[in-house]
Amino acid sequence: MKRFVLSLTFLLMSLAAFCTKYQMVNLSTSTIFEEISSKKAATSDMVFSKVVSQTSEDDESPEEMCNEGMKYYKEGKYHEAAIWFEKAANQGYAEAQYNLGLCYDNGQGVMQSYENAAYWYEKAANQGFAQAQFNLGDCYYKGQGVVQNLKNAAYWYEKAANQGLADAQFNLGICYFKGQGVAQSYENAAYWYEKAANQGLAAAQYNLGVCYADGQGVVQSYEKAVYWYEKAANQGYADAQYNLGVCYYTGEGVGQSYEKAAYWFEKAANQGDADAQYNLGACYENGLGVKKDLQKAKFWIEKSGNKY
């Protein structure tokens, strides 16, 4: 689908970008705590539930050592956390190997090293730990700590995707869409986008909407495009809000409504989308879906970087 502005200037819509790495987890129970955020983000809301027994270090299991590391990590004592993670990692405990990889990735408690991060991710990935497989794929995609290899990136994304990790499903979809590390296939791209979209990943919902709008890998359907745009838009995804506004403006896949078009343009405009800002200004200039207001028209059009 193309991005429209009301001046009838056309801009190609780009697909959403790759997801970034997962953050620290503790698997002392069967429940995985996951946080989707950039790898540099704070992880102050990490959780762990197992109470470490008050035994000597020699008597502690790798699981207890990993929990001890998580306790220090939550206290901001990253050096002590890394020591405990390494103790458990050296005993083959996958969660600790993964957490130690993150410490190296982010330079928390150890000297930052993408090479060491990739080393420990691989240890955990080879044991089937999905987040480590995803992060290792990210290392190969970006060439961080390993020689860049898109085939290896897609391989590890697929390993994690097959375990149901939404971000890995999404990234694998992009690999198929662009033909990076795999044979190009819009059908496979749409397949993996849908897997992630059904788990609520806004970027995947948006990209799947684009696929339906353009008929790439799926039967073309503006109605289904609108369905997925709205899913992502309701999560605050600016590009989806913009596209949904265009659909309401043109009446493609949905009942035509200038009021709803202006509503969604404003949502995206408030997030800094220049095309949405311009379109909202045009709505105010022409009284489309909003009360005509030349001051607001001037404000939004100039905010978009255009002259009024």
N, C-alpha and C positions, 0 to 999 in steps of 0.2 A: 504494500500500500504506500501511496505517496502522502507526504505531509503537505497540506494545503494552507495557504494564507488567503485572506479574502481579497487580496489584490490580484489573485490568480497567479501568483508566483509559485513555482513548484520546487520543493526540496525533497530529496529522497529520504525516506525514513531509515535509520540505521537500527540494526538489532541491538538488543541489550547486551552489555558486555559480560565478560566472564565473572563468575562468582570468585571470591577470594577464600583464603584458607580458613579452616576451622580453628577454634581456640581450645584451651585446656579442658579436658574432661576427666572425670573420675568414675570408674566402673566398679565400685565396690558392691553394687547391687545389679540386678538385671536391667535396670533403667539407665539409659544413656542420657546424660545432660549435654545438650548441644547449644552452642551459641553461634549464629551466623553473623560474622562481622569481619572486618578487615583484620589481617594478621597482626597489625600494630595496635589494635584497640585494647583498651583496658579489659581485664577479665575479673573484675572485683565481684561479679555475681556468680562465680563458679560455686558448685555445691558438691558436697560429699556426705554420705550418710553413715558410713561404718565408723564406729568408735574404735580407735586403735587400742589394743590391749596393752597394759602396762607391763611389758616383758622386756627382757634384754634384747639388744640388737640382733644377737646371734639366733634368738628364738623366733624372731619375727618372720612372717611369710612375705613373699614379694608383694602380695596385695596389701598387707599392713604397711610395708615400707612405702608403697605408692600413696596410701592414705596419709601417712606421716608427711610425705612431700606436699600433698594437697593442703594439709593443715598449715604448713609454713608458707605455702604459696598464697593462701587466703590472707595471711598476716602480712604479706608483702616482703617476707624474708626469702627472696628468690634464690640466694646462694644456698641456704640450707635446703630449700625445696629441691634444687637441682641435685644436691648430694644424695638425697633420698631417692629421687627418681632414678639416678644412675645406679644405685645399689640394686633396685628392683629390675631395672633394664638389663643389667648384666646377668641377671638370673632368668632372662628370657620373658619377662612379663610385658605383654604387648602394650597395655595402657601406659606403663611407665616409659617404655621406649618412645611412644608417641608424645607423651608430655615432655620428655627430655628433648625430643626433636623441636618442640615448640619453644623451649627455653633457648636453644641455640638459634632458632629462627629469629626470635625477638631480642636476643641478647639479655635475657633475664636470668641473673645468677651465674652466668657463664659469659665468656667472650663470644660476641655474635659470630656465627659461622654458618653460612648456608650449606657448606659441605657437610658439617657435622649434623645439621638438621636433616638433610636428605638421607644421610647414613642411618639415622635412627628411625626416620619415617619408613625407610625401606625394611628395616628389621620388623617393625610392627605391621607394615603392609603385607609382608610375606606370611604373616600369621592370620591374615584375613581381616585386619582392623580397618573398617571402612573409612574413617576420617583420615587415617594415615595414608591409605591408598589415594584418597582425594588430594591430600597435600603433596604427596609424591608426584602425582600427575601434574599438579600446579608447578612444582619444581622443574619438571621436564618441559612444561609448556613455556616457562619463562627463562629457562636456562639458569636457574638459581641453585648453585651447589652441585650441579651436574651439567654435562654438555646438553644443550637444548636438543630435544628430540620429540617432535610432535607425535610420532608413532607411539613412543613410550608414554607420552602424556595421555593420548586417547586410550591406550591399554589400561592404565591405572584408573582413569575416569570410569571406564566401563566396569572394572572390577567393583568399584564403589557404587556405581549406578545399579548394578545387578543386586546389590544389597539394599537398594531402596533409598540411597542418599540423594535427596532432591537436587542439591547443588551439582553433584557429579552428573546426574541425569541431564541437567541443564547444560553444563559445559560440554558433555558428549554430544548433545544436540547441536551446539555451535560448531563442534569439530566436523560433524556430518554436513552441516549447512555450508561451511566454508571449504570442506575437503581438506582439513588439516589433520594429517596422521591417519586418515581413513579415506576410502573412496567417497567422493562427494555424493550425497543423497539427500534431497529435500524430504523424501518419505521418512528416512530414518531420523532426520532432524526433527520433523514434526512429531514422530513417535516419542522421542525422548523429551521434547518440550512438554508434550501432554502428560507424560509420567510425572514430571516435576510440577506442572501446572495443577494437577489433581492433588498435589500435596500442599498447594497454597503458595508456591513460589511466584511472586509477582512478576519478576522478569521473564519467567517461562510463560506465564499467562499472557503477557504482552507479546512475546515473540510468536506464540501460537496464534494469537489474534492476527498478527501480520501475515502469517502463513495462510490463514483462511481468507484474509482480504485479497492476497495476491494469488491464491490458488497454488501455492508452492508446497508440494508433498501431500496435499489434501485437496478434496473437491472444493472449489472456490465457493465461499458463502459469506456474505456480509453479515448475515444474522449471527453466525457463529463467531465472526470477528468481533462484533459488538459484545457478544456474551463474554468473551475472554478479556476484551479491553475493560469492560465494566468490573470484572473480577479484580484486575490489577489496579484500576483507577480507584476502587474503594479501599485499596491498601495504600493509596497515596503515591502511586507510580505516575510521575509527571507525563511521560510520553503517552501512556495509556489514557490519561485524562485528556490530553490534547487530541488524540485520535478519536476518542469518544465524542468530544466536542465537534470534530469535523463530521462524524457520522450523523449526529443530530442536526448539524447545519445543512448537510446535503440530503438527509433522509435515506442514507444507504444502510440497510439492515435494521432500521429502526424508524418509528414514526417521526417525521420531520418536526423539529421544535427549536426555534431560535432561543427560547428561554433556557432550555437544557444545554444548548450549545454554549451559550454565554456562561452558564453555571460551570461547565467543565473547563472552558477556556480560562475562567478566573482561577479555578483550582490549580491548573498548571502554571498560569501566569504568576501566581503567588510563590511558586517554587523556582521562578527565574527562567521559565521557558520563553525564549524571545518570540517565537512564532505565536504562541498563545497570547502573549502580551499584545502583539500587533493585532491579532484577530479580535481580542477583547476591546481594544481601542476602536477598531472598525465597527464593532457592534454598538458601542456607545455613540460613535459618530453618526451611524445610520438608524439608531433606535431599534436595533434588531435584538429582541429578547430582553432588552433593558430599556429604561427610560433614556431618551436621547440626552446626552450630556457632553458638550464639546470640551469642557475642562477635563473630564475623565478620559475622553478620547485622546486628547493631547498628552495627558499623563502616561497612558499605557503605550501609545505609539512611540513616544520619545523614550520610554523605559526600554522598549524593544531594540533601541539603537537606530530607529528610523526618524526622519524629520517629519514634523507635522505641518 
